[in-house]
């Protein structure tokens, strides 16, 4: 049905920037002496509206409940991640310019820009979608990444059924939550950090007040008392920005029983560590890291960027954090909790992560050298 309107007429309608009505498209068809039945006309109008609003050809992918990421590499390559790694889908854009228009429209809708002078954008969109895009010449074609927040978070039981959490690991994780241990969920991009954290937050006593700080609203815990704070970018005049650091400070004054930072990836790690050292037990968050044992080095780097020296960073980390849960991917792309580690100080005073439980790709759980410290932490709390 796309061929029912010539490309020049179609381009003119799109360039006009208005929402095409059935009458508008019908008039355009009459000027070309084209005949189309009512069903075909309705389909054509929907296709053109998709080009002028929303996510264009990606609209039907956005609504799929199991899709967490959509990747667009130019007009001909579209991939989705349903929890099993990237897989190609039969969705195409008309040309690269159509991809560019979609990105510019989405960015403009939230007060951001992407053009030749500023050829990239990273922006939260309504509905819990995060947009990232890069234009040529920074890339060889228009590249778009959409991260989709789940509309309803998975429960711990569902993660066990999906083999993300090994069955023998359920009891230790329940102990971690019940004891009010502070922890970080680590892993690579798309490894399931937010999904796991959301499920664990659902295990917290319903009488507790959760205050969540995020860049993009993604955490959706099944809990009756959740307050969510979200950062704000500056407006076109460069004013009005509210950073993660500021929101963490505000959250500390909101009487949280559990303070949660959706993702610590900058100087806000300093405020999070400070909050966890001032009586806010059971706090948690996520962080990018290659392994559980790499988390102390990652926190150190972020804390130094936030103004602490190395000794102060490790001092704060050792006093603030109890455990790290690390997610990895199996060969087939499925995610799973690979390590549960505890934090200990070595003789030099630096903090290191020591595995207490290790899970292999088959789901078998092995107890490790950090188990004794794990039990001390559970009993201490």
LUMMI-190680 format. One record per residue: residue number from 1; residue in one letter; z, y, x of N, C-alpha, C in turn. Coordinates in steps of 0.05 Angstrom, whole numbers, plus 5000, padded with zeros to 4 digits. Each point is the difference from the previous one (the first is absolute). Layout:
<rs>
(NUM,A,(Z,Y,X),(Z,Y,X),(Z,Y,X))
...
</rs>
This chain:
<rs>
(1,X,(5000,4976,5016),(5000,5024,4984),(5000,5025,5017))
(2,X,(5007,4998,5025),(5000,5024,5017),(4972,5011,5003))
(3,X,(4980,4983,4998),(4973,5010,5004),(4989,5015,4975))
(4,X,(5015,5000,4978),(4991,5013,4976),(4998,5030,5003))
(5,X,(5015,5011,5019),(4999,5029,5006),(4990,5002,5029))
(6,X,(4980,5016,5004),(4989,5004,5027),(5021,5011,5018))
(7,X,(4998,4994,5026),(5020,5009,5019),(5003,5030,5001))
(8,X,(4978,5015,4996),(5003,5029,5001),(5016,5011,4976))
(9,X,(4995,4988,4976),(5015,5009,4976),(5029,4991,5003))
(10,X,(5004,4975,5009),(5027,4990,5004),(5015,5018,5020))
(11,X,(4987,5007,5022),(5013,5017,5020),(5007,5027,4989))
(12,X,(4982,5010,4983),(5005,5027,4988),(5025,4999,4982))
(13,X,(5002,4978,4984),(5024,4997,4983),(5025,4998,5016))
(14,X,(4999,4985,5022),(5024,4997,5017),(5007,5026,5013))
(15,X,(4980,5014,5010),(5005,5025,5014),(5012,5021,4982))
(16,X,(4993,4998,4974),(5012,5019,4980),(5030,4997,4998))
(17,X,(5010,4977,5007),(5029,4996,5002),(5014,4999,4973))
(18,X,(4986,4997,4978),(5012,4998,4974),(5002,4971,4992))
(19,X,(5016,4995,4979),(5003,4973,4990),(4976,4994,4981))
(20,X,(4981,4983,5008),(4976,4996,4984),(5006,4987,4973))
(21,X,(4991,5013,4979),(5004,4989,4973),(4976,4982,4993))
(22,X,(5003,4984,4979),(4977,4984,4992),(4977,5017,4993))
(23,X,(5005,5023,4987),(4978,5018,4993),(4986,5011,5024))
(24,X,(5015,5008,5021),(4988,5011,5025),(4981,4980,5012))
(25,X,(5009,4975,5003),(4983,4980,5012),(4977,4993,4982))
(26,X,(5004,4999,4974),(4978,4995,4981),(4978,5021,5003))
(27,X,(5009,5025,5002),(4981,5022,5003),(4984,4997,5026))
(28,X,(5014,4992,5022),(4986,4996,5025),(4979,4977,4998))
(29,X,(5007,4979,4985),(4982,4978,4996),(4975,5009,4984))
(30,X,(5005,5017,4980),(4977,5010,4984),(4980,5016,5016))
(31,X,(5011,5016,5019),(4982,5016,5017),(4982,4983,5017))
(32,X,(5009,4976,5005),(4983,4981,5016),(4984,4981,4982))
(33,X,(5003,5003,4973),(4987,4983,4981),(5008,4971,5004))
(34,X,(5027,4996,5006),(5011,4973,5003),(5013,4991,4974))
(35,X,(4999,4974,4995),(5013,4989,4976),(5021,4981,5010))
(36,X,(5024,5001,4988),(5022,4983,5007),(5017,4995,4975))
(37,X,(5009,4975,4997),(5016,4994,4976),(5028,5012,5003))
(38,X,(5016,4999,4978),(5026,5012,4999),(5019,4987,5020))
(39,X,(4998,4973,5003),(5018,4987,5019),(4994,5008,5029))
(40,X,(4974,5002,5006),(4992,5008,5027),(5007,5028,5006))
(41,X,(4998,5018,4979),(5008,5028,5004),(5029,5002,5006))
(42,X,(5017,4985,4985),(5029,5001,5005),(5007,4991,5028))
(43,X,(4987,4978,5009),(5005,4990,5028),(4992,5021,5020))
(44,X,(4977,5013,4996),(4990,5020,5019),(5020,5024,5001))
(45,X,(5009,5009,4977),(5020,5022,5000),(5025,4993,5015))
(46,X,(5010,4975,4997),(5024,4991,5014),(4995,5000,5030))
(47,X,(4976,4991,5008),(4993,4999,5029),(5000,5028,5012))
(48,X,(4988,5019,4985),(4999,5027,5011),(5027,5013,5000))
(49,X,(5017,4994,4980),(5027,5011,5000),(5016,4989,5024))
(50,X,(4994,4975,5006),(5014,4988,5023),(4992,5014,5026))
(51,X,(4975,5010,5002),(4991,5014,5023),(5013,5028,5002))
(52,X,(5008,5011,4977),(5010,5027,4998),(5030,5002,5000))
(53,X,(5014,4978,4995),(5029,5001,4999),(5011,4973,5009))
(54,X,(5026,4999,5005),(5012,4975,5008),(4990,4991,5027))
(55,X,(4998,4973,5003),(4993,4988,5025),(4971,4990,5000))
(56,X,(4984,5010,4982),(4972,4992,5000),(4997,4970,4996))
(57,X,(4982,4987,5016),(4996,4971,4996),(5025,4983,5006))
(58,X,(5021,5012,5012),(5024,4986,5007),(5019,4998,4976))
(59,X,(4994,5013,4978),(5018,5001,4977),(5009,4973,4991))
(60,X,(4982,4981,4999),(5008,4973,4990),(5017,4985,5020))
(61,X,(4998,5007,5025),(5017,4987,5020),(5028,5011,4999))
(62,X,(5003,5026,4995),(5026,5013,4999),(5018,4987,4979))
(63,X,(4988,4991,4979),(5016,4989,4977),(5008,4971,5004))
(64,X,(4989,4987,5020),(5007,4971,5004),(5029,4998,5010))
(65,X,(5016,4984,4987),(5029,4999,5007),(5007,4989,5027))
(66,X,(4983,4984,5012),(5007,4986,5025),(4988,5014,5025))
(67,X,(4985,5022,4996),(4988,5014,5023),(5019,5020,5011))
(68,X,(5005,4999,5026),(5018,5018,5014),(4985,5021,5017))
(69,X,(4976,4993,5009),(4984,5018,5017),(4971,4998,4993))
(70,X,(4987,5023,5000),(4971,5001,4997),(4988,5014,5024))
(71,X,(4981,4988,5013),(4988,5011,5024),(4970,5005,4995))
(72,X,(4991,5024,5006),(4971,5007,4997),(4989,5008,5027))
(73,X,(4980,4985,5009),(4986,5007,5025),(4972,5008,4993))
(74,X,(4996,5026,4994),(4974,5009,4991),(4994,4992,4972))
(75,X,(4975,5002,4992),(4994,4995,4972),(4995,4971,4993))
(76,X,(4997,4983,5020),(4992,4972,4994),(5022,4980,5005))
(77,X,(5022,5007,5013),(5021,4981,5006),(5026,5008,4987))
(78,X,(5010,4984,4982),(5026,5004,4987),(5016,4974,5001))
(79,X,(5025,5003,5008),(5018,4977,5003),(5025,5005,4985))
(80,X,(5014,4978,4991),(5026,5002,4988),(5019,4981,5014))
(81,X,(5025,5006,4999),(5021,4981,5010),(5017,4992,4976))
(82,X,(5000,4975,4993),(5016,4989,4979),(5024,4985,5010))
(83,X,(5008,5005,5025),(5022,4986,5013),(4991,4977,5017))
(84,X,(4974,4997,5003),(4989,4978,5016),(4981,5010,5022))
(85,X,(5003,5026,5006),(4982,5012,5020),(4976,5013,4986))
(86,X,(4984,5014,5015),(4977,5014,4988),(4978,4981,4991))
(87,X,(4989,5006,4977),(4978,4984,4989),(4979,5019,4988))
(88,X,(4974,4995,5005),(4980,5018,4989),(4997,4997,4970))
(89,X,(4993,5022,4986),(4995,4999,4972),(4973,5012,4994))
(90,X,(4989,4993,4977),(4973,5009,4992),(5002,5027,4986))
(91,X,(5007,5020,5016),(5001,5028,4990),(4985,5017,5020))
(92,X,(4983,5017,4990),(4984,5017,5018),(5000,5029,4989))
(93,X,(4997,5019,5019),(4994,5028,4993),(4970,5004,5002))
(94,X,(4990,5020,4987),(4971,5005,5001),(4991,5008,5028))
(95,X,(5016,5016,5014),(4994,5008,5027),(5025,5011,5013))
(96,X,(4999,5007,5025),(5023,5010,5014),(5010,5027,4989))
(97,X,(4982,5015,4989),(5007,5026,4988),(5018,4995,4975))
(98,X,(4996,4978,4986),(5016,4994,4977),(5029,4994,5009))
(99,X,(5003,4986,5022),(5026,4994,5011),(5014,5026,5008))
(100,X,(4985,5017,5013),(5011,5026,5010),(5009,5017,4976))
(101,X,(4984,5001,4979),(5008,5015,4976),(5026,4990,4988))
(102,X,(5002,4973,4998),(5024,4988,4989),(5025,5009,5016))
(103,X,(4998,4998,5027),(5022,5007,5017),(5008,5029,4997))
(104,X,(4980,5018,5000),(5005,5028,4997),(5013,5007,4973))
(105,X,(4990,4986,4979),(5011,5005,4974),(5030,4991,4999))
(106,X,(5006,4977,5011),(5027,4990,4999),(5019,5018,5017))
(107,X,(4990,5008,5023),(5016,5018,5017),(5006,5026,4987))
(108,X,(4979,5012,4988),(5003,5026,4986),(5020,4998,4977))
(109,X,(5000,4977,4987),(5018,4997,4976),(5029,5003,5007))
(110,X,(5007,4995,5026),(5029,5003,5008),(5003,5022,5021))
(111,X,(4981,5019,5000),(5003,5024,5017),(4994,4995,5029))
(112,X,(4986,4979,5007),(4992,4995,5027),(4970,5006,5004))
(113,X,(4991,4999,5024),(4971,5005,5006),(4990,4980,5020))
(114,X,(4975,4993,4997),(4986,4984,5021),(4971,5009,4999))
(115,X,(4991,5010,5023),(4973,5010,5003),(4992,4999,5030))
(116,X,(4978,5013,5006),(4991,4999,5028),(5020,5014,5019))
(117,X,(5014,5020,4990),(5019,5014,5017),(5027,4984,5003))
(118,X,(5006,4984,4980),(5024,4984,5000),(4993,4972,4990))
(119,X,(4988,4983,5018),(4987,4975,4992),(5018,4976,4996))
(120,X,(5025,5004,4992),(5018,4978,4993),(5021,5010,4981))
(121,X,(5011,4981,4985),(5022,5007,4981),(5018,4976,4996))
(122,X,(5026,5006,4997),(5020,4980,4994),(5017,5012,4978))
(123,X,(4998,4989,4976),(5013,5013,4977),(5009,4980,4979))
(124,X,(5024,5005,4988),(5009,4984,4978),(4986,5010,4974))
(125,X,(4991,4981,4984),(4987,5006,4975),(5018,4992,4977))
(126,X,(4996,5011,4976),(5016,4992,4977),(4997,4970,4995))
(127,X,(5022,4988,4990),(5000,4972,4994),(5007,4982,5024))
(128,X,(5010,5012,5021),(5009,4984,5023),(4978,4990,5018))
(129,X,(4977,5014,5001),(4978,4993,5017),(5000,5018,5024))
(130,X,(4998,4989,5024),(4997,5016,5024),(4971,5000,5010))
(131,X,(4989,5023,5004),(4972,5003,5009),(4999,5007,5029))
(132,X,(4984,4986,5015),(4993,5008,5028),(4970,4998,5003))
(133,X,(4988,5021,5011),(4971,4999,5004),(4992,5015,5025))
(134,X,(4979,4992,5012),(4989,5012,5024),(4970,5004,4996))
(135,X,(4989,5023,5007),(4972,5006,4997),(4986,5000,5027))
(136,X,(4973,4995,5001),(4985,5004,5025),(5002,5030,5008))
(137,X,(5000,5006,5025),(4994,4983,5023),(5024,4985,5012))
(138,X,(5024,5003,4987),(5023,4986,5011),(4997,4970,4996))
(139,X,(4985,4992,4980),(4994,4972,4995),(4969,4997,4997))
(140,X,(4991,4975,5001),(4971,4996,4998),(4990,5002,4972))
(141,X,(5018,5000,4980),(4994,5003,4972),(5025,5008,4986))
(142,X,(4999,5007,4974),(5024,5007,4986),(5018,4976,4996))
(143,X,(5024,5002,5010),(5019,4977,4999),(5024,5008,4983))
(144,X,(5006,4983,4980),(5021,5006,4981),(5020,4977,4999))
(145,X,(5026,5006,5000),(5020,4980,4996),(5018,5009,4977))
(146,X,(5004,4983,4980),(5017,5006,4978),(5022,4979,4999))
(147,X,(5025,5009,5002),(5023,4983,4998),(5012,5002,4972))
(148,X,(5002,4978,4985),(5009,5000,4973),(5028,4990,4997))
(149,X,(5017,5016,4988),(5027,4990,4994),(4999,4981,4976))
(150,X,(5016,4979,5002),(5002,4982,4977),(5012,5014,4976))
(151,X,(4989,4995,4977),(5011,5012,4976),(5026,4988,4992))
(152,X,(5005,4975,5007),(5025,4987,4996),(5006,4983,5024))
(153,X,(5023,5006,5013),(5006,4986,5025),(5005,4970,4995))
(154,X,(4994,4984,5021),(5006,4972,4999),(5030,4995,5004))
(155,X,(5011,4981,4987),(5028,4992,5004),(5002,4982,5024))
(156,X,(5025,4996,5009),(5004,4982,5023),(4991,4972,4993))
(157,X,(5004,4991,4975),(4992,4974,4992),(4970,4997,5001))
(158,X,(4985,5021,4992),(4971,4999,5001),(4990,5000,5029))
(159,X,(5014,5013,5018),(4993,5000,5028),(5005,4972,5012))
(160,X,(5021,4987,4990),(5004,4972,5009),(4977,4982,4990))
(161,X,(4993,5004,4975),(4977,4984,4989),(4975,5005,5015))
(162,X,(4996,5025,5010),(4976,5007,5015),(5002,4992,5030))
(163,X,(5023,4988,5007),(5005,4992,5028),(5003,5023,5019))
(164,X,(5005,5024,4989),(5006,5023,5018),(5028,4998,5011))
(165,X,(5018,4991,4984),(5028,4994,5008),(5004,4970,5000))
(166,X,(5007,4989,5022),(5006,4971,5002),(5025,4994,4982))
(167,X,(4999,4978,4986),(5022,4993,4982),(5027,4999,5014))
(168,X,(5001,4990,5024),(5025,4998,5015),(5010,5027,5010))
(169,X,(4983,5021,4996),(5008,5027,5009),(5011,5016,4977))
(170,X,(4999,4990,4976),(5009,5015,4977),(5030,5006,5002))
(171,X,(5016,4980,5006),(5029,5004,5001),(5008,5020,5022))
(172,X,(4989,4999,5025),(5007,5021,5019),(4992,5028,4991))
(173,X,(4977,5003,4987),(4992,5026,4991),(5018,5010,4977))
(174,X,(5009,4983,4983),(5019,5008,4979),(5027,5008,5013))
(175,X,(5008,4986,5021),(5024,5008,5015),(4997,5028,5012))
(176,X,(4976,5005,5011),(4995,5026,5012),(5004,5023,4980))
(177,X,(4989,4996,4976),(5002,5020,4979),(5028,5002,4990))
(178,X,(5013,4978,4994),(5027,5000,4989),(5020,5012,5019))
(179,X,(4996,4996,5026),(5018,5010,5021),(4996,5030,5006))
(180,X,(4979,5012,4989),(4995,5028,5005),(4991,5005,5028))
(181,X,(4986,4981,5013),(4990,5004,5027),(4977,5020,4999))
(182,X,(4999,5016,5021),(4977,5019,5003),(4978,4985,5015))
(183,X,(4975,5005,4991),(4978,4985,5012),(4974,5016,4998))
(184,X,(4981,4991,5017),(4972,5010,4998),(4982,4976,4996))
(185,X,(4979,5005,4984),(4979,4980,4997),(4977,5009,5018))
(186,X,(4992,4983,5019),(4979,5008,5019),(4975,4983,4996))
(187,X,(4978,5009,5011),(4975,4986,4998),(4976,5018,5005))
(188,X,(4977,4989,5000),(4976,5016,5003),(4991,5012,4973))
(189,X,(4978,5016,5002),(4989,5011,4975),(4990,4978,4982))
(190,X,(5008,5002,4974),(4992,4981,4980),(5014,4973,5002))
(191,X,(5022,4998,5015),(5014,4975,5003),(5018,4993,4977))
(192,X,(5005,5019,4982),(5017,4995,4977),(5028,5011,5002))
(193,X,(5004,5020,5017),(5026,5011,5005),(5012,5012,4974))
(194,X,(4984,5016,4986),(5009,5013,4976),(5006,4980,4978))
(195,X,(4983,4980,4998),(5004,4979,4979),(5026,4985,5005))
(196,X,(5006,4993,5025),(5024,4985,5006),(5025,5018,4995))
(197,X,(4999,5025,5010),(5022,5018,4996),(5006,5005,4971))
(198,X,(4979,5003,4984),(5004,5005,4971),(5014,4976,4987))
(199,X,(4992,4976,5008),(5012,4976,4989),(5029,4998,5008))
(200,X,(5007,5006,5025),(5028,4999,5009),(5017,5021,4986))
(201,X,(4989,5023,4995),(5015,5021,4986),(5007,4991,4971))
(202,X,(4983,4983,4989),(5006,4989,4973),(5024,4982,5000))
(203,X,(5010,4991,5023),(5023,4982,5002),(5026,5016,5002))
(204,X,(4998,5026,5003),(5025,5017,5004),(5015,5001,4973))
(205,X,(5026,5000,5002),(5018,5002,4977),(4990,5023,4982))
(206,X,(4996,4995,4974),(4989,5021,4982),(5018,5024,4996))
(207,X,(5025,4998,5009),(5018,5024,4998),(4995,5020,5023))
(208,X,(4985,4992,5020),(4995,5017,5023),(4977,5020,4994))
(209,X,(5002,5024,5012),(4980,5021,4996),(4982,5000,5025))
(210,X,(4974,4996,4995),(4980,4999,5021),(4985,5027,5001))
(211,X,(4999,5012,5023),(4984,5025,5004),(4978,4993,5020))
(212,X,(4975,5001,4991),(4977,4992,5016),(4984,5025,5009))
(213,X,(4994,5002,5025),(4983,5022,5011),(4974,4988,5011))
(214,X,(4977,5011,4990),(4974,4989,5008),(4980,5022,5003))
(215,X,(4979,4995,5016),(4977,5017,5002),(4983,4997,4974))
(216,X,(4995,4975,4993),(4986,4992,4976),(5017,4981,4984))
(217,X,(5002,5004,4974),(5017,4984,4984),(4989,4971,4998))
(218,X,(5013,4982,5015),(4990,4972,5001),(5021,4980,4992))
(219,X,(5025,5005,5007),(5022,4981,4994),(5005,5000,4970))
(220,X,(5001,4975,4989),(5005,4997,4971),(5020,4979,4996))
(221,X,(5025,5004,5008),(5021,4980,4997),(5008,4995,4971))
(222,X,(5005,4975,4993),(5010,4994,4973),(5030,5005,5000))
(223,X,(5008,5025,4998),(5028,5009,5002),(5004,5022,4980))
(224,X,(5023,5001,4986),(5004,5019,4979),(5006,5029,5008))
(225,X,(5008,5004,5026),(5008,5027,5008),(4986,5008,5026))
(226,X,(4976,5010,4997),(4983,5008,5022),(4991,5029,4998))
(227,X,(5006,5016,5021),(4990,5027,5002),(4979,5001,5022))
(228,X,(4976,5011,4994),(4979,5000,5019),(4992,5029,5008))
(229,X,(5000,5005,5026),(4992,5026,5010),(4974,4996,5016))
(230,X,(4981,5019,4998),(4975,4998,5013),(4993,5025,5014))
(231,X,(4989,4998,5024),(4992,5023,5016),(4978,5016,4987))
(232,X,(4997,5024,5009),(4979,5017,4989),(4985,5014,5022))
(233,X,(4974,5000,4999),(4983,5013,5020),(4999,5030,4994))
(234,X,(4993,5015,5020),(4997,5029,4997),(4976,5006,4982))
(235,X,(5001,5023,4987),(4978,5009,4984),(4978,5012,5017))
(236,X,(4979,5010,4987),(4977,5010,5015),(5008,5024,5018))
(237,X,(5022,5013,4994),(5010,5022,5016),(5018,4991,5023))
(238,X,(5004,4973,5002),(5017,4989,5021),(5030,5002,4994))
(239,X,(5007,5003,4974),(5028,5003,4993),(5008,4978,4980))
(240,X,(5026,4997,4997),(5011,4982,4980),(5003,4971,5008))
(241,X,(4996,4994,5026),(5003,4972,5009),(5029,4992,5000))
(242,X,(5005,4975,4992),(5027,4988,5002),(4998,4974,5015))
(243,X,(5013,4999,5023),(4997,4978,5019),(5019,4977,4993))
(244,X,(4995,4977,5013),(5018,4977,4998),(5028,5007,5010))
(245,X,(5001,5015,5022),(5026,5008,5012),(5016,5015,4979))
(246,X,(4987,5019,4987),(5015,5016,4980),(5009,4983,4977))
(247,X,(4983,4982,4991),(5007,4983,4977),(5023,4981,5007))
(248,X,(5001,4990,5025),(5022,4983,5008),(5026,5016,4999))
(249,X,(4999,5024,5009),(5024,5017,4999),(5009,5005,4972))
(250,X,(4981,5006,4982),(5006,5004,4972),(5011,4975,4987))
(251,X,(4988,4977,5007),(5009,4974,4988),(5030,4994,5007))
(252,X,(5008,5008,5024),(5027,4995,5009),(5020,5015,4982))
(253,X,(4992,5022,4987),(5017,5015,4983),(4999,4992,4971))
(254,X,(4986,4978,4994),(4996,4991,4973),(5017,4976,4993))
(255,X,(5021,4996,5015),(5019,4978,4996),(4986,4973,4998))
(256,X,(4984,4993,5021),(4987,4974,4999),(5020,4977,5009))
(257,X,(4999,4978,4985),(5013,4976,5010),(4982,4986,5021))
(258,X,(4974,5002,4996),(4981,4989,5019),(4979,5021,5004))
(259,X,(4996,5008,5025),(4979,5019,5007),(4977,4985,5012))
(260,X,(4976,5004,4989),(4976,4985,5008),(4978,5019,5008))
(261,X,(4990,4996,5024),(4977,5015,5009),(4976,4982,5000))
(262,X,(4981,5006,4982),(4977,4982,4996),(4986,4992,5026))
(263,X,(4995,5019,5017),(4988,4994,5026),(5009,5021,5020))
(264,X,(5013,4991,5021),(5009,5018,5022),(4978,5000,5021))
(265,X,(4985,5021,5002),(4979,5001,5020),(4999,5026,5016))
(266,X,(5022,5015,4998),(5000,5026,5015),(5029,5008,5006))
(267,X,(5004,5026,5003),(5026,5010,5008),(5021,4995,4979))
(268,X,(4993,4993,4975),(5020,4994,4980),(5018,4977,5007))
(269,X,(4991,4984,5020),(5017,4977,5008),(5027,5010,5010))
(270,X,(5001,5025,5012),(5025,5011,5009),(5019,5005,4977))
(271,X,(4989,5011,4978),(5017,5006,4977),(5009,4974,4986))
(272,X,(4982,4980,5000),(5008,4974,4988),(5022,4987,5016))
(273,X,(4998,5000,5027),(5021,4988,5016),(5026,5015,4996))
(274,X,(4998,5027,4998),(5024,5016,4996),(5013,4993,4973))
(275,X,(4983,4997,4979),(5011,4994,4974),(5014,4973,5000))
(276,X,(4988,4980,5013),(5012,4974,5001),(5025,4999,5017))
(277,X,(5005,5021,5015),(5024,5001,5016),(5021,5017,4987))
(278,X,(4996,5008,4975),(5020,5017,4987),(5009,4987,4974))
(279,X,(5003,4974,5001),(5011,4986,4977),(4981,4990,4979))
(280,X,(4973,5004,5005),(4981,4991,4981),(4992,4971,5007))
(281,X,(5017,4981,4992),(4994,4972,5006),(4977,4990,4982))
(282,X,(4987,4979,5010),(4979,4987,4985),(4974,5015,5000))
(283,X,(4998,5021,5016),(4975,5015,5001),(4978,4983,5013))
(284,X,(4975,5006,4994),(4978,4984,5010),(4974,5016,4999))
(285,X,(4979,4988,5011),(4974,5013,5000),(4980,4982,5013))
(286,X,(4976,5010,5005),(4979,4984,5014),(4991,5016,5024))
(287,X,(4988,4985,5019),(4991,5012,5025),(4977,4983,5010))
(288,X,(4980,5012,5013),(4978,4986,5012),(5010,4990,5028))
(289,X,(4996,4974,5005),(5006,4989,5026),(4985,4973,5003))
(290,X,(4996,4992,5025),(4985,4976,5005),(5017,4975,4996))
(291,X,(5027,5003,5004),(5018,4977,4997),(5028,5011,4995))
(292,X,(5018,4982,4992),(5028,5009,4996),(5012,5010,5027))
(293,X,(4993,4987,5021),(5011,5008,5026),(4990,5027,5010))
(294,X,(4977,5008,4989),(4989,5026,5007),(5011,5024,4984))
(295,X,(5016,4994,4980),(5010,5021,4983),(5018,5020,5015))
(296,X,(5019,4991,5017),(5016,5020,5014),(4983,5020,5017))
(297,X,(4979,4990,5013),(4982,5018,5015),(4985,5019,4982))
(298,X,(4992,4990,4976),(4986,5017,4981),(5019,5022,4990))
(299,X,(5024,4993,4993),(5020,5019,4990),(5006,5020,5022))
(300,X,(5002,4991,5025),(5006,5017,5022),(4978,5022,5003))
(301,X,(4975,4991,4998),(4978,5019,5003),(5000,5021,4978))
(302,X,(5005,4992,4976),(5001,5018,4977),(5023,5019,5003))
(303,X,(5023,4990,5009),(5024,5016,5002),(4997,5021,5022))
(304,X,(4987,4992,5022),(4995,5019,5022),(4982,5023,4990))
(305,X,(4980,4992,4984),(4982,5021,4988),(5016,5018,4982))
(306,X,(5022,4990,4989),(5017,5016,4982),(5021,5016,5014))
(307,X,(5001,4998,5027),(5018,5017,5015),(5023,4986,5014))
(308,X,(5004,4974,4996),(5021,4985,5014),(4990,4990,5027))
(309,X,(5019,4997,5019),(4992,4987,5025),(5004,4970,4996))
(310,X,(4992,4984,5020),(5000,4971,4997),(5028,4989,4995))
(311,X,(5020,5010,5014),(5027,4990,4997),(5011,5006,4972))
(312,X,(4995,5024,4990),(5009,5008,4974),(4986,4983,4978))
(313,X,(4974,4995,5004),(4984,4985,4981),(5012,4972,4997))
(314,X,(5006,4987,5023),(5011,4973,4998),(5029,5000,4990))
(315,X,(5014,5020,5006),(5028,5002,4990),(5000,5002,4970))
(316,X,(4982,5017,4989),(4998,5003,4971),(4989,4974,4988))
(317,X,(4980,4988,5012),(4989,4976,4989),(5020,4977,4999))
(318,X,(5015,4997,5022),(5020,4978,5001),(5022,5003,4980))
(319,X,(5007,5025,4994),(5021,5004,4980),(4990,5000,4972))
(320,X,(4974,5006,4996),(4990,5003,4973),(4987,4975,4988))
(321,X,(4988,4983,5016),(4983,4979,4989),(5011,4972,5007))
(322,X,(4998,4982,4980),(5010,4973,5004),(4978,4980,5005))
(323,X,(4978,5002,4986),(4980,4978,5000),(4972,5011,4997))
(324,X,(4981,4982,5008),(4971,5006,4997),(4987,4975,4987))
(325,X,(4984,5004,4980),(4984,4979,4988),(4971,5005,5007))
(326,X,(4987,4982,5013),(4973,5005,5009),(4980,4982,4986))
(327,X,(4978,5012,4990),(4979,4987,4986),(4976,4996,5018))
(328,X,(4987,4977,4997),(4976,4994,5015),(4979,4988,4980))
(329,X,(4976,4995,5010),(4979,4988,4984),(4994,4972,5011))
(330,X,(4996,4981,4982),(4990,4974,5008),(4970,5002,5007))
(331,X,(4990,4978,5010),(4971,5000,5008),(4983,5006,4976))
(332,X,(5008,4991,4976),(4984,5004,4976),(5004,5027,4987))
(333,X,(5016,5018,5014),(5004,5027,4990),(5024,5004,4983))
(334,X,(5014,4978,4991),(5023,5004,4983),(5024,5010,5016))
(335,X,(5017,5016,4987),(5022,5012,5014),(5025,4982,4997))
(336,X,(5018,5002,5020),(5025,4986,4998),(5021,5013,5018))
(337,X,(5026,4996,4992),(5022,5010,5017),(5002,4981,5024))
(338,X,(4995,5011,5023),(4998,4984,5024),(5026,4998,5015))
(339,X,(5014,5023,5002),(5026,5001,5015),(5020,5016,4984))
(340,X,(5025,4992,5002),(5023,5016,4992),(5017,5003,5026))
(341,X,(5003,5024,5009),(5013,5005,5025),(5024,5019,4996))
(342,X,(5020,4997,5018),(5023,5018,5000),(4998,5017,5025))
(343,X,(5013,5023,4999),(5000,5019,5022),(5025,4998,5016))
(344,X,(4997,4998,5026),(5022,4998,5019),(4996,5019,5023))
(345,X,(5021,5008,5013),(4999,5017,5024),(5000,4982,5025))
(346,X,(4984,5007,5019),(5001,4985,5025),(5020,5014,5019))
(347,X,(5003,4990,5024),(5019,5011,5019),(4994,5029,5007))
(348,X,(4975,5008,4998),(4993,5028,5007),(5005,5019,4977))
(349,X,(5007,4989,4977),(5005,5017,4976),(4976,5003,4982))
(350,X,(4977,4989,5009),(4976,5002,4983),(5001,4978,4978))
(351,X,(4988,5006,4978),(5000,4981,4977),(4976,4982,5002))
(352,X,(5004,4975,4994),(4978,4981,4998),(5002,4983,4975))
(353,X,(4978,4991,4990),(4999,4983,4976),(5000,4971,5008))
(354,X,(5018,4985,4989),(5003,4971,5007),(4995,4984,4974))
(355,X,(4980,4983,5000),(4994,4984,4976),(5024,4982,4992))
(356,X,(5006,5001,4974),(5020,4982,4989),(4987,4977,4985))
(357,X,(4977,5006,4987),(4984,4980,4986),(4970,5004,5007))
(358,X,(4987,4978,5004),(4971,5001,5006),(4986,4981,4980))
(359,X,(4978,5010,4989),(4985,4984,4980),(4972,4994,5011))
(360,X,(4992,4975,5000),(4973,4994,5010),(4980,5003,4977))
(361,X,(4975,4997,5006),(4979,5005,4980),(5001,4980,4977))
(362,X,(5013,4978,5004),(5003,4980,4979),(5024,5004,4982))
(363,X,(5017,5021,5007),(5022,5006,4983),(5027,4988,5009))
(364,X,(5000,4985,5022),(5025,4989,5010),(5016,5021,5015))
(365,X,(5026,5000,4994),(5019,5020,5011),(5016,4988,5023))
(366,X,(5000,5014,5023),(5015,4991,5023),(5022,5021,5007))
(367,X,(5024,4990,5004),(5022,5018,5008),(4998,5007,5029))
(368,X,(5005,5025,5007),(4996,5010,5027),(5026,5010,5012))
(369,X,(4998,5012,5024),(5024,5008,5015),(5016,5022,4988))
(370,X,(4988,5015,4982),(5014,5022,4987),(5016,4992,4976))
(371,X,(5001,4974,4994),(5014,4990,4975),(5029,5007,5000))
(372,X,(5014,4998,5022),(5029,5006,5001),(5005,5029,4993))
(373,X,(4984,5018,5011),(5002,5028,4994),(4994,5005,4971))
(374,X,(4980,4986,4989),(4993,5003,4972),(5025,4994,4982))
(375,X,(5013,4978,5006),(5024,4992,4984),(5022,5021,5003))
(376,X,(5003,5011,5024),(5021,5021,5004),(4993,5024,4983))
(377,X,(4975,5008,4999),(4992,5023,4984),(5005,4995,4970))
(378,X,(4992,4977,4991),(5004,4993,4972),(5030,5001,4992))
(379,X,(5016,4988,5017),(5029,4999,4995),(5013,5027,5004))
(380,X,(4989,5016,5018),(5012,5027,5005),(4997,5017,4975))
(381,X,(4977,4998,4987),(4995,5017,4977),(5013,4987,4975))
</rs>
